[in-house]
Amino acid sequence: MDKIVSVSAIADGCLKVTFSDGRTGEFDVKPFMRSEFFAALRDQEYFAQVGLFFSGVGWPGGQDLGPDTISAQLFVPEHS
């Protein structure tokens, strides 16, 4: 299983992530923000506190997303 080795918050509820196999892309967290558990992520200052958590990503309040979830919905922009 690949793990996330780098994460940063980018505009509009999305994360930029890099996996250990070199894949880099964007992950849209907004669909998860509909649930009560992830509601705090709607605050941009809090959302920006994202960091590495085990093999995935997490926030100080305990919200986390695993690498499989992120990998399955990773958007990899095409390079021109």
N, C-alpha and C positions, 0 to 999 in steps of 0.2 A: 504494500500500500504506500502510495506517495504521500508525503507530508508537505504542508505549507511551510515555506522557509522565509517568506516575506509577505507582509500585508500592510496596506495603508488605505485610509479612507479617501475616497474621491467624491466628486460632486453627486448630488441627488441620490443619496442612500446606496451608493455602490462602493465596492472594495476593489482595489487592485491587488491581486495575489500572484505569487510565484510559487510553483511546486518544486519539489526536490529533483524532478526529472527535467526541469528547465521550462516547462509550460508556464506562460504568463498570460493573464487575462483579467477580465472584469466579472464581478459577481454582484448581481442585484439583490440586495437584502430587503427591499421594500415589501415584497410579498410576505415575508416573515413578520414584519412590523405590525401586521394586522392583529396578531395574537397578543394577549395581555403580557405574556412572558417577555416578548421582544419590544413592547411599547416604548420603553425608555430609549430605544435606539432612534426614535423619531427626533430626539433632541440632538442637533448637529454637533454640539460641543461634546456630548457624551459619546455619540457615534464615532467621533474622531479619536477616542481613547482605545480603539481596537488594538489588539496585540496578538501575538502568537499564544496559543493555548493548547498544550500537548501537540497533536499533529494538525490541529485546525486553528481557528481563531476564536477570540473571546473578548469580553468586556468586563470591567471591574465588578459589575453587579451579578455576574454569574451566567450571563447569556453567552452561549457558544454555538458554533457551527463546525461540524466535522469536515474533514477533507473530502469524503465521498459525496456529501451533499453539495459542496462547492464545486467539485470536479464535474458532477453530473449537469450542472447548469452554468458552467463557465463560458463566458463569451470571449473568444479570442479574435481581436480585430485583425482583419487582413492587412498585410503590409503591401504598399504599392511599389 
